[in-house]
């Protein structure tokens, strides 16, 4: 018995060593095929190259800072840059690697950005407010702490609309962020600065957050990937906030990330997910499960209340075709009523906005006030009793979709249902605002349900104001705490296309 055990263990160790050597060989081959310009590498390749000694962390940070210098004057994506601090951190990272390569973190030496609505030690959280009285944050928010502990190096902070309150990124504090593919189109919001930064190579990962599509919409508009994790998976807290988050903010808002490749999102998600006692709603993540063998992917192309542009319908067909080629069973399905879910999200979120509007109007810029007043104009006021009933309706809606996801564990549907809007789209009037909500219907549905979703680009379409094409893509949705399923399916979609987002 002991001899058999020894042979079995020896065989397992031998197989493990063989796999490790194969992995190392594959990694070395992949690194040798990378383009000359370091800023074109994704996060996974950059970290691997730093660990292998192919480049230093300082090389990677310098490359990202050079892109900020070259591109940000036009893009206006990064509103604060930390050149000296980042280079000093890179030197420290390189010294640490020389001392002990095995002690490096998951993101060791990786240059990235933080959204300017999230506390970062020693930096002001301006959040797009021109007259912000914010003082430097005394400590990192949990998500920034997690990224720093994993070895990430922060090279700057990215633009967001005033109080992160629009699907457009423009404010009177820092100005407008431009879409990398068309100067007339929005980069999305509210993490528009992060989306544009990643698309231009100004850092390989951008932090963001998402209460109504604020990670996924910029990812869609800028042609990159983005993840909105399960609600509660990533701790959320701003030490400088002064007041606690409202109920809808607690239920619907999450910290996430944007990157050029879905595999980078798989790299960063466990880092983001580390717990913190400062967020009592944080939930430990169950061990990842393999995708079900008989997985049915549900394809959502239409539903009452959901607008789908023909180019987005084509993107959905393309995604389905790639998944079928990968061996997945893809079935076009009728989901639970999206119109009802969107109406509930709007009822609850805008009820809180209506209560906060006097204070919001006193500090926000005129465009932010106008955009949010239009949301109130298209949504009827509700009573306290109706708000209380709405809390129960959220649970009922989540139950209905959870049961639906037992039949279709992964869904593929529109991210935004329309092409990236022209600048100022959210200021035009009530009809335009209703169209926005219909176009973003599946995005906000995901927020109300607390589900994980991954935005993945599928290609580009030709439009007159984007000579190199305008990006389009889809989102992949999975059950709560099965974020890895959405990531795996999204990675299949991306790898069977170009493999990575195209540089802007």
C-alpha positions as CSV (number, residue, x, y, z in Angstrom):
1,X,0.0,0.0,0.0
2,X,2.8,2.4,0.9
3,X,4.7,1.6,-2.3
4,X,1.6,2.2,-4.4
5,X,1.0,5.5,-2.6
6,X,4.6,6.5,-3.2
7,X,4.4,5.7,-6.9
8,X,1.1,7.6,-7.2
9,X,2.5,10.7,-5.5
10,X,5.7,10.5,-7.5
11,X,3.7,10.3,-10.7
12,X,1.6,13.3,-9.6
13,X,4.6,15.3,-8.8
14,X,6.3,14.4,-12.1
15,X,3.2,15.3,-14.0
16,X,3.0,18.6,-12.2
17,X,6.6,19.4,-12.9
18,X,6.1,18.5,-16.6
19,X,3.1,20.8,-16.7
20,X,5.0,23.6,-15.1
21,X,7.9,23.2,-17.6
22,X,5.4,23.2,-20.4
23,X,3.7,26.4,-19.0
24,X,7.1,28.1,-18.6
25,X,8.0,27.2,-22.2
26,X,4.7,28.5,-23.5
27,X,5.1,31.7,-21.5
28,X,8.6,32.2,-22.8
29,X,7.3,31.7,-26.4
30,X,4.5,34.1,-25.8
31,X,6.8,36.8,-24.4
32,X,9.2,36.5,-27.3
33,X,6.3,37.2,-29.7
34,X,5.2,40.5,-28.0
35,X,5.5,43.7,-29.9
36,X,8.4,46.0,-29.3
37,X,6.4,48.7,-27.6
38,X,5.8,47.7,-23.9
39,X,2.6,49.9,-23.7
40,X,0.9,47.5,-26.2
41,X,1.2,44.5,-23.9
42,X,-1.7,43.4,-21.7
43,X,-1.4,43.1,-17.9
44,X,-0.8,39.3,-18.0
45,X,2.1,39.6,-20.4
46,X,3.6,42.6,-18.6
47,X,3.6,40.9,-15.2
48,X,5.1,37.7,-16.7
49,X,7.8,39.7,-18.4
50,X,8.7,41.5,-15.2
51,X,8.8,38.2,-13.3
52,X,11.0,36.6,-16.0
53,X,13.4,39.6,-16.0
54,X,12.6,40.4,-19.6
55,X,11.7,44.0,-18.6
56,X,11.8,45.9,-15.3
57,X,8.8,47.4,-13.6
58,X,10.5,50.8,-14.3
59,X,10.4,49.9,-18.0
60,X,6.6,49.3,-17.8
61,X,5.9,52.4,-15.8
62,X,8.0,54.6,-18.1
63,X,6.1,53.2,-21.1
64,X,2.7,54.0,-19.6
65,X,3.9,57.5,-18.5
66,X,5.2,58.2,-22.0
67,X,1.8,57.3,-23.4
68,X,0.1,59.7,-21.0
69,X,2.5,62.4,-22.2
70,X,1.8,61.6,-25.8
71,X,-1.9,61.0,-25.7
72,X,-3.6,62.6,-22.7
73,X,-3.4,66.2,-24.1
74,X,-6.1,65.2,-26.5
75,X,-7.8,62.3,-24.7
76,X,-8.1,64.1,-21.3
77,X,-8.5,60.7,-19.6
78,X,-6.0,61.0,-16.8
79,X,-6.6,64.0,-14.6
80,X,-3.7,63.6,-12.1
81,X,-0.4,61.9,-12.9
82,X,2.1,60.7,-10.4
83,X,5.4,60.4,-12.4
84,X,8.0,60.8,-9.6
85,X,6.0,58.7,-7.1
86,X,5.3,56.0,-9.7
87,X,9.0,55.8,-10.8
88,X,10.1,55.5,-7.2
89,X,7.6,52.7,-6.6
90,X,8.9,51.0,-9.7
91,X,12.5,51.1,-8.4
92,X,11.3,49.6,-5.1
93,X,9.4,46.9,-7.0
94,X,12.5,46.1,-9.0
95,X,14.7,45.9,-5.9
96,X,12.2,43.6,-4.2
97,X,12.2,41.3,-7.2
98,X,16.0,41.1,-7.2
99,X,15.9,40.2,-3.5
100,X,13.2,37.5,-3.9
101,X,11.3,36.9,-7.1
102,X,9.0,34.4,-5.3
103,X,7.8,37.2,-2.9
104,X,6.2,39.4,-5.6
105,X,2.5,40.0,-5.7
106,X,0.0,39.1,-8.5
107,X,0.2,42.6,-10.0
108,X,3.9,43.2,-9.1
109,X,5.2,46.3,-10.8
110,X,2.1,46.8,-13.0
111,X,1.2,50.4,-14.0
112,X,-2.5,51.2,-13.6
113,X,-5.0,54.0,-12.8
114,X,-7.6,54.7,-10.2
115,X,-10.9,56.4,-10.8
116,X,-11.1,59.9,-9.3
117,X,-14.1,59.1,-7.1
118,X,-12.3,56.5,-5.0
119,X,-10.0,57.3,-2.0
120,X,-6.3,56.8,-2.6
121,X,-4.0,57.6,0.3
122,X,-2.5,61.1,0.0
123,X,-4.7,62.1,-3.0
124,X,-7.8,64.3,-3.2
125,X,-11.0,62.6,-4.3
126,X,-12.4,65.4,-6.6
127,X,-15.1,63.2,-8.3
128,X,-15.5,65.8,-11.1
129,X,-16.5,68.7,-8.8
130,X,-14.9,72.0,-9.7
131,X,-15.3,73.5,-6.3
132,X,-14.5,70.4,-4.4
133,X,-13.3,71.0,-0.8
134,X,-11.9,67.5,-0.6
135,X,-8.8,67.0,1.5
136,X,-6.2,64.3,0.7
137,X,-7.5,60.9,1.7
138,X,-5.9,59.7,5.0
139,X,-5.9,56.1,3.8
140,X,-6.7,53.9,0.8
141,X,-10.2,52.6,0.2
142,X,-10.3,48.8,0.4
143,X,-10.1,48.2,-3.3
144,X,-7.1,50.5,-3.7
145,X,-5.5,48.8,-0.6
146,X,-6.0,45.4,-2.3
147,X,-4.4,46.6,-5.6
148,X,-1.5,48.2,-3.8
149,X,-0.9,45.1,-1.7
150,X,-0.8,43.0,-4.8
151,X,2.0,45.1,-6.2
152,X,0.2,47.5,-8.6
153,X,1.8,50.9,-9.2
154,X,-0.6,53.8,-9.5
155,X,0.4,56.2,-12.3
156,X,-2.6,58.5,-12.2
157,X,-6.3,59.1,-11.5
158,X,-8.9,59.0,-14.3
159,X,-11.7,61.4,-15.2
160,X,-15.4,61.0,-14.2
161,X,-18.5,63.1,-14.6
162,X,-19.4,65.4,-11.7
163,X,-20.3,63.1,-8.8
164,X,-20.0,60.2,-11.2
165,X,-23.6,60.8,-12.1
166,X,-23.8,60.6,-16.0
167,X,-23.3,58.1,-18.8
168,X,-21.0,60.8,-20.3
169,X,-17.6,61.9,-18.9
170,X,-17.5,65.7,-18.8
171,X,-17.3,68.1,-15.9
172,X,-16.2,71.7,-15.2
173,X,-13.3,70.5,-13.0
174,X,-11.3,68.8,-15.7
175,X,-13.3,69.0,-18.9
176,X,-14.5,66.4,-21.4
177,X,-12.8,63.0,-22.0
178,X,-12.8,62.1,-25.7
179,X,-13.7,58.7,-27.1
180,X,-10.4,57.1,-28.5
181,X,-12.2,56.2,-31.8
182,X,-14.2,59.4,-32.5
183,X,-14.0,62.9,-31.0
184,X,-17.7,63.4,-31.5
185,X,-18.7,60.3,-29.4
186,X,-18.8,59.7,-25.7
187,X,-16.3,57.4,-24.1
188,X,-19.1,56.5,-21.8
189,X,-19.5,57.1,-18.1
190,X,-18.9,57.3,-15.4
191,X,-15.6,55.5,-15.8
192,X,-15.0,57.1,-19.2
193,X,-11.5,58.3,-18.2
194,X,-10.5,54.7,-17.3
195,X,-11.9,53.3,-20.5
196,X,-10.1,55.8,-22.7
197,X,-6.9,55.4,-20.7
198,X,-6.7,51.6,-21.2
199,X,-7.6,52.0,-24.9
200,X,-4.7,54.4,-25.4
201,X,-2.2,52.4,-23.4
202,X,-2.1,54.8,-20.4
203,X,-1.8,52.0,-17.9
204,X,-2.8,48.3,-18.6
205,X,-5.6,48.1,-16.1
206,X,-8.1,50.8,-15.0
207,X,-10.1,50.7,-11.8
208,X,-13.7,51.7,-12.0
209,X,-17.1,51.2,-10.3
210,X,-20.6,50.4,-11.7
211,X,-24.1,51.2,-10.3
212,X,-25.8,51.5,-13.7
213,X,-23.2,50.3,-16.2
214,X,-20.4,52.7,-15.3
215,X,-17.7,50.1,-16.0
216,X,-19.4,48.2,-18.8
217,X,-20.6,51.2,-20.8
218,X,-17.1,52.9,-21.1
219,X,-15.6,49.5,-21.9
220,X,-18.2,49.2,-24.8
221,X,-17.6,52.8,-26.0
222,X,-13.8,52.5,-25.9
223,X,-13.5,49.0,-27.3
224,X,-12.0,47.3,-24.2
225,X,-13.1,44.7,-21.7
226,X,-14.6,45.4,-18.3
227,X,-16.0,43.5,-15.3
228,X,-18.8,44.3,-12.9
229,X,-18.4,41.7,-10.2
230,X,-21.2,40.2,-8.1
231,X,-22.6,42.6,-5.6
232,X,-20.8,42.2,-2.3
233,X,-17.8,40.4,-3.8
234,X,-15.4,43.4,-3.7
235,X,-15.3,45.6,-0.6
236,X,-16.5,49.2,-1.1
237,X,-15.8,52.1,1.3
238,X,-14.5,55.6,1.0
239,X,-13.0,57.0,4.2
240,X,-13.6,60.6,3.1
241,X,-17.3,60.1,2.2
242,X,-18.6,61.5,5.5
243,X,-22.0,59.7,5.1
244,X,-22.9,56.1,4.5
245,X,-24.1,54.9,1.1
246,X,-27.8,54.8,0.3
247,X,-29.7,51.5,0.1
248,X,-29.6,51.4,-3.8
249,X,-25.9,52.3,-3.7
250,X,-25.3,49.4,-1.3
251,X,-27.4,46.9,-3.4
252,X,-26.4,47.9,-7.0
253,X,-22.9,49.5,-6.9
254,X,-19.7,47.6,-7.2
255,X,-16.0,48.1,-7.7
256,X,-14.6,46.7,-10.9
257,X,-11.9,47.0,-13.6
258,X,-11.3,47.6,-17.3
259,X,-8.5,46.1,-19.4
260,X,-7.6,45.2,-23.0
261,X,-8.0,41.5,-22.5
262,X,-10.5,39.4,-20.6
263,X,-7.6,37.3,-19.2
264,X,-6.4,40.5,-17.5
265,X,-9.8,40.7,-15.7
266,X,-9.4,37.1,-14.6
267,X,-6.0,38.1,-13.2
268,X,-7.2,41.1,-11.3
269,X,-10.6,39.8,-9.9
270,X,-9.1,37.8,-7.0
271,X,-7.1,40.8,-6.0
272,X,-10.1,43.1,-6.0
273,X,-12.1,40.5,-4.0
274,X,-9.9,40.4,-0.9
275,X,-12.1,41.2,2.1
276,X,-12.2,44.2,4.4
277,X,-14.0,44.8,7.7
278,X,-14.7,48.3,6.6
279,X,-17.4,46.9,4.3
280,X,-19.9,44.8,6.4
281,X,-21.6,43.8,3.1
282,X,-18.5,42.1,1.7
283,X,-19.1,38.4,1.2
284,X,-16.3,35.8,1.0
285,X,-16.2,34.3,-2.5
286,X,-17.0,30.6,-2.8
287,X,-14.4,28.4,-4.5
288,X,-14.7,28.8,-8.3
289,X,-16.7,26.0,-10.0
290,X,-16.0,24.6,-13.4
291,X,-18.4,25.5,-16.1
292,X,-21.3,23.0,-16.3
293,X,-20.6,20.3,-18.9
294,X,-24.0,20.7,-20.6
295,X,-23.8,24.4,-20.5
296,X,-26.6,26.3,-22.3
297,X,-25.8,29.8,-23.2
298,X,-28.9,32.0,-23.5
299,X,-28.7,34.6,-26.2
300,X,-30.8,37.8,-25.6
301,X,-31.4,39.7,-28.8
302,X,-34.8,41.2,-28.0
303,X,-37.2,41.9,-25.2
304,X,-39.9,44.5,-24.5
305,X,-38.2,47.7,-23.2
306,X,-34.9,46.8,-24.7
307,X,-33.5,48.8,-27.7
308,X,-31.1,46.9,-30.0
309,X,-29.4,48.6,-32.9
310,X,-28.8,46.5,-36.0
311,X,-25.0,46.7,-35.5
312,X,-25.4,45.4,-31.9
313,X,-27.7,42.6,-33.2
314,X,-24.9,41.6,-35.6
315,X,-22.4,41.7,-32.7
316,X,-24.6,39.3,-30.8
317,X,-24.8,37.0,-33.7
318,X,-21.0,37.1,-34.1
319,X,-20.5,36.3,-30.4
320,X,-22.9,33.4,-30.7
321,X,-21.1,32.1,-33.7
322,X,-17.8,32.1,-31.9
323,X,-19.2,30.3,-28.9
324,X,-20.8,27.6,-31.1
325,X,-17.4,27.2,-32.8
326,X,-15.9,26.6,-29.3
327,X,-18.4,23.9,-28.6
328,X,-21.1,25.8,-26.6
329,X,-24.8,25.2,-27.1
330,X,-26.2,28.7,-27.8
331,X,-30.0,29.2,-27.8
332,X,-31.8,32.5,-28.5
333,X,-34.1,32.9,-25.5
334,X,-36.8,35.1,-24.0
335,X,-35.6,36.3,-20.7
336,X,-37.8,37.4,-17.7
337,X,-39.4,40.8,-18.5
338,X,-36.5,43.3,-18.8
339,X,-38.9,46.3,-19.0
340,X,-40.2,45.5,-15.5
341,X,-36.7,45.1,-14.2
342,X,-35.6,48.5,-15.7
343,X,-38.7,50.2,-14.4
344,X,-37.9,48.9,-10.9
345,X,-34.3,50.0,-11.1
346,X,-35.4,53.5,-12.2
347,X,-38.1,53.7,-9.6
348,X,-35.7,52.9,-6.7
349,X,-32.6,54.8,-7.9
350,X,-34.5,57.9,-9.0
351,X,-36.5,58.0,-5.8
352,X,-33.3,58.3,-3.9
353,X,-32.0,60.9,-6.4
354,X,-35.2,62.9,-6.0
355,X,-34.6,63.1,-2.2
356,X,-31.0,64.0,-2.8
357,X,-31.6,66.5,-5.6
358,X,-31.6,69.8,-3.6
359,X,-28.2,69.0,-2.2
360,X,-26.9,67.6,-5.5
361,X,-28.0,70.7,-7.4
362,X,-26.2,72.9,-4.9
363,X,-22.8,71.4,-5.7
364,X,-23.0,69.8,-9.1
365,X,-22.2,71.5,-12.4
366,X,-25.1,72.6,-14.7
367,X,-24.8,69.7,-17.1
368,X,-24.9,67.1,-14.4
369,X,-27.9,68.8,-12.8
370,X,-29.7,68.9,-16.2
371,X,-29.0,65.3,-17.0
372,X,-30.3,64.1,-13.7
373,X,-33.3,66.4,-13.8
374,X,-34.2,64.7,-17.1
375,X,-34.1,61.3,-15.3
376,X,-36.5,62.6,-12.7
377,X,-38.7,64.1,-15.5
378,X,-39.2,60.6,-17.1
379,X,-39.8,58.8,-13.8
380,X,-42.9,59.4,-11.6
381,X,-42.4,60.3,-7.9
382,X,-43.2,57.5,-5.5
383,X,-44.3,57.4,-1.9
384,X,-42.4,56.0,1.1
385,X,-44.8,53.0,1.0
386,X,-44.0,52.4,-2.7
387,X,-40.3,52.6,-2.0
388,X,-40.7,50.1,0.8
389,X,-42.7,47.8,-1.5
390,X,-39.9,48.3,-4.1
391,X,-37.4,46.7,-1.7
392,X,-39.5,43.5,-1.7
393,X,-39.9,43.7,-5.5
394,X,-36.1,43.6,-5.8
395,X,-36.0,40.3,-4.0
396,X,-38.8,38.9,-6.1
397,X,-37.1,40.0,-9.3
398,X,-33.8,38.4,-8.2
399,X,-35.6,35.2,-7.4
400,X,-37.2,35.1,-10.8
401,X,-33.9,35.6,-12.6
402,X,-32.0,33.2,-10.3
403,X,-34.4,30.5,-11.3
404,X,-34.1,31.4,-15.0
405,X,-30.3,31.1,-14.6
406,X,-30.6,27.6,-13.5
407,X,-31.8,26.8,-17.0
408,X,-29.3,29.1,-18.8
409,X,-26.2,29.5,-16.5
410,X,-24.6,32.0,-18.9
411,X,-26.4,34.8,-20.8
412,X,-25.0,36.8,-23.7
413,X,-26.8,40.1,-24.5
414,X,-26.4,43.7,-25.5
415,X,-24.0,45.8,-23.4
416,X,-25.3,49.1,-24.6
417,X,-28.1,48.5,-27.2
418,X,-27.0,51.5,-29.3
419,X,-23.7,52.7,-30.7
420,X,-21.8,55.2,-28.5
421,X,-23.8,58.3,-28.3
422,X,-22.7,61.7,-29.5
423,X,-21.4,64.2,-26.8
424,X,-24.2,65.9,-25.0
425,X,-26.7,63.1,-25.7
426,X,-28.0,63.1,-22.1
427,X,-28.9,66.8,-22.2
428,X,-31.3,66.9,-25.2
429,X,-34.6,66.2,-23.5
430,X,-37.0,63.6,-22.1
431,X,-37.4,61.5,-25.3
432,X,-33.6,61.2,-25.6
433,X,-33.4,60.2,-22.0
434,X,-36.0,57.5,-22.4
435,X,-34.0,56.2,-25.4
436,X,-30.9,56.1,-23.2
437,X,-32.7,54.0,-20.6
438,X,-34.0,51.6,-23.3
439,X,-30.5,51.3,-24.8
440,X,-28.9,50.6,-21.4
441,X,-31.8,48.4,-20.2
442,X,-29.8,45.1,-19.8
443,X,-26.9,46.9,-18.2
444,X,-29.1,48.3,-15.4
445,X,-31.0,45.0,-15.1
446,X,-27.7,43.4,-14.1
447,X,-27.2,46.1,-11.4
448,X,-30.7,45.6,-9.9
449,X,-30.1,41.8,-9.9
450,X,-26.6,42.1,-8.4
451,X,-25.2,39.7,-11.0
452,X,-21.7,39.6,-12.4
453,X,-21.3,40.7,-16.0
454,X,-18.3,41.1,-18.4
455,X,-18.2,43.5,-21.3
456,X,-16.2,42.2,-24.2
457,X,-15.5,43.9,-27.6
458,X,-16.4,41.9,-30.7
459,X,-15.3,44.2,-33.5
460,X,-16.0,47.6,-35.1
461,X,-18.6,49.1,-37.4
462,X,-18.1,51.8,-40.0
463,X,-19.6,55.2,-39.2
464,X,-18.8,58.6,-40.9
465,X,-17.3,60.2,-37.8
466,X,-15.0,57.3,-36.9
467,X,-12.5,56.7,-39.8
468,X,-11.1,53.5,-38.2
469,X,-14.5,52.3,-37.1
470,X,-16.5,52.5,-33.9
471,X,-16.2,49.6,-31.4
472,X,-19.1,47.3,-30.6
473,X,-19.4,44.4,-28.2
474,X,-21.7,42.4,-25.9
475,X,-21.9,41.5,-22.2
476,X,-21.7,38.1,-20.7
477,X,-23.8,37.5,-17.5
478,X,-23.7,34.6,-15.0
479,X,-25.3,33.8,-11.6
480,X,-24.2,35.5,-8.4
481,X,-20.6,34.5,-7.4
482,X,-20.1,32.6,-10.6
483,X,-18.1,35.6,-12.1
484,X,-15.5,33.1,-13.4
485,X,-18.1,31.6,-15.7
486,X,-18.8,34.9,-17.3
487,X,-15.1,35.6,-17.6
488,X,-14.4,32.2,-19.3
489,X,-17.2,32.6,-21.8
490,X,-16.2,36.2,-22.5
491,X,-12.6,35.1,-23.0
492,X,-13.7,32.5,-25.6
493,X,-15.5,35.3,-27.5
494,X,-12.5,37.6,-27.4
495,X,-9.9,34.9,-28.3
496,X,-11.9,33.7,-31.3
497,X,-11.8,37.2,-32.6
498,X,-8.7,39.4,-32.5
499,X,-7.7,38.0,-29.1
500,X,-7.3,41.5,-27.6
501,X,-8.8,44.9,-28.1
502,X,-7.4,46.9,-31.0
503,X,-5.2,49.9,-30.1
504,X,-6.9,53.2,-30.5
